[in-house]
Amino acid sequence: MQPPHPHTLVRDHTIYACVMGSRAFGLATDDSDTDRRGVFLAPTELFWRFDKPPTHVEGPAEEQFGWELERFCNLALRANPNILECLHSPLVEHVDATGRELLALRGAFLSRQAHETFARYALGQRKKLDADVRTHGAPRWKHAMHLLRLLMSCRDLLRTGTLTVDVGDQREPLLAVKRGEVAWARVESWMARLATEAEEAVHRSPLPPEPDRARVEDFVVRTRHASALRARPDLGTDPDLGTVTDLGTVTDLGTDSAPRGVEPDPDDEIVQGVVRGGALRER
């Protein structure tokens, strides 16, 4: 099988696609972009080549970004804020059978580790806002609004065990910040309060300490195996993977025999596809 163009992978092998950004957050205005995010499943046989398929693809449309399934799952297991919110978008545009199984796994990715990753990203963005205030006398108000939204999301996730993307009745207060109608001192105080509330919530959170890595890995291995069988039905059964009952199901699958994915570099960007070169992309 010749390696397809990355955009072909997105077009022909997307299992889940959604709208993110301001439209998913309930913060869209007339001039808001439509940010599309998705997950594609590269055919297993592409991984048998020296040149592996891409872990992520930008495009083919404007404001579109997609991750290969394994990369997406690795980032979600690390509680990447952008990835977790992608899984919980209220605006789903496409989902197939594999995508529905991925969505059914949403709870397996959630854990108290989200506090660390959300807080680390929030701290980095707060430092940028403080630098703007020192240099220009005011922050980038749009970025301040989105930082408040992220802190709310983190606090509520830790309190309830549920990740809610839409800001609901906080829309107007947040848009007032975006318009620069709220004094920076009040915004700072709001951010500090949200961070404290998240810190307090983590100690009594209903979330487990760690995500369910074994359950997610089981899904990825079964999905890879099913993809291989679609391309090579002569492969039959594999004693290390169990008995294949159909193209989408593998029984008696042991996680001990599952190949481990390569861990991403811990220095990778926190919000991939949003943070580029250390700066938050304008929306």
Secondary structure, DSSP 4 states (H G I P E B T S, - for coil): -PPPPHHHHHHHHEEEEEEETHHHHT---TT---EEEEEE---GGGGGSSSPPPSEEE-SSTTEEEEEHHHHHHHHHTT-HHHHHHHT-S-EEEE-HHHHHHHHTHHHH--THHHHHHHHHHHHHHHHHHHHHHHHSS--HHHHHHHHHHHHHHHHHHHHS----S-GGGHHHHHHHHTT-S-HHHHHHHHHHHHHHHHHHHTT-SS-SS--HHHHHHHHHHHHHHHHHHH-GGG--BTTTBEEEETTEEES--GGGSPPPPPPPTTS-SSTTTEETTEEPP-
